[in-house]
Amino acid sequence: MKNIQFLLIVFAISAGASMAQDSLYIRGVINQLCSEKFAGRGYVNHGDAKAAKFLSKELEKKGVLPFGSSYFQEFSFPMNTFPGDMNAAVDSVELSAVADYVVSPDCPSIKGTYGLVYLPASCDTSDHVLDSLKAIDFTGEIVVAPFLKRSWREGNPFRSSGWAIPKKSIYWWASTGHEVAATPLLFIRDSALLMQPKTIRLAIENHFIENHKTQNVLAFIHGAQIPDSFIVFTAHYDHLGRMGKGNLFTGANDNASGTTMLLALANYFTQKGNKPKYSIAFLFFAAEEAGLLGSIYYVEHPVFPLSKIKTLINLDMVGSGSEGISVVNGEANPNIVAQLNTLNQIGGYLPDIKAGGESCNSDHCFFHKAGVPSVFIFTRGPECKEYHNLKDTPANLPLTKFWELQSLLIKFTDF
């Protein structure tokens, strides 16, 4: 009896030490991906390329195989970037980039002091009012257009040096940055314009890259029993990079968390005794923030037939979990959701699994369009709400149910 108790104690200590080691590795990877070295994994200072190189080295160390001679699947696209100045002030009051304003991803450079002209709210709903304003020459001025219903994506409708749209909340994105607009567009927090300041001073520097070269990172593990059928885990490793030289988007939840989950799964399946039943592919996509470009390119240039994919699970923003997970595309793939629910009932991993409808909001989208059974999983919970701002950092990433989700996904591969 004493020997049994001793063995149980040894096992518990060993398991605890292993979990602590895994935790340190996961936190270490997230810290690396979010470090200054990788420049926000975006399009300034080759941040995405540096992150891709890091991922390939991690996969090689674990013994996860590339498809062919390289882990990289290269492609390119045009991209507007902001590597330099990013300054704005209204009536000499300095505004904070990202917190108080963002620039449209296709914004050109602009430097100088301009008058601010405030248009009536009726221009948002009345074509007659908007047409009358279009006739006015606002050269040398920045027009503040209170567009809530009208689309601003059609470009500046005014003859002005630039235009601005007041917003209650501010976040940045990159998906419309594949060209340079004729005139600058800013989104400014409405509270900064509440007193209707008369002037705005701008120093914004853009750099357009006609052919930004990047790469998906692809790897796989042979299945022990059914090697010709794949379970595919995907995550985008890129993020927004920089909006000006002082403003780094680290993207801890979006999507260092999903990227690290793929590495954690790869780490598990390369351990002795953990060889998967099916072959498992790990697809780390670039340029998701630029418009799902990495996954689109992959679907158009697959490294093995898409028909061999049994299930694809895309992991994007998995840093919370106190309220469970959502499975986007779950309603279109009820069998996947049923399997996850069955395993969760047995293992008690997550408080809730919610099936969602179809949505083209992450890298599962074009696989689904191509007929691959595909879902996108993200975690839910109020503990992790930062999105596309400067506060999405490792310090604000709780990883509430990270290990429980990992356990559920491991069980899923053998179901």
Secondary structure, 3 states (H helix, E strand, C coil): CHHHHHHHHHHHHHHHHHHHHHHHHHHHHHHHHCCHHHHHHCCCCCHHHHHHHHHHHHHHHHCCECCCCCCEEEEEEEEEEECCCEEEEECCEEECECCCEEECCCCCCEEEEEEEEECCHHHHCCHHHHHHHHCCEEEEEEEECCCCCCCCCCCCCCEEEEEEEEECCCCCCCCCCCCCCCCCEEEEEHHHHCCCCCEEEEEECCEEEEEEEEEEEEEEECCCCEEEEEEEEEEECCCCEEECCCCEECCHHHHHHHHHHHHHHHHHHCCCCCCCCEEEEEEEECCCCCCCHHHHHHHHCCCCCHHHEEEEEEECCCCCCCCEEEEECCCCCHHHHHHHHHHHHHHCCCCCEEECCCCCCCCCHHHHHCCCCEEEEEEECCCCCCCCCCCCCHHHCCCCCHHHHHHHHHHHCCC
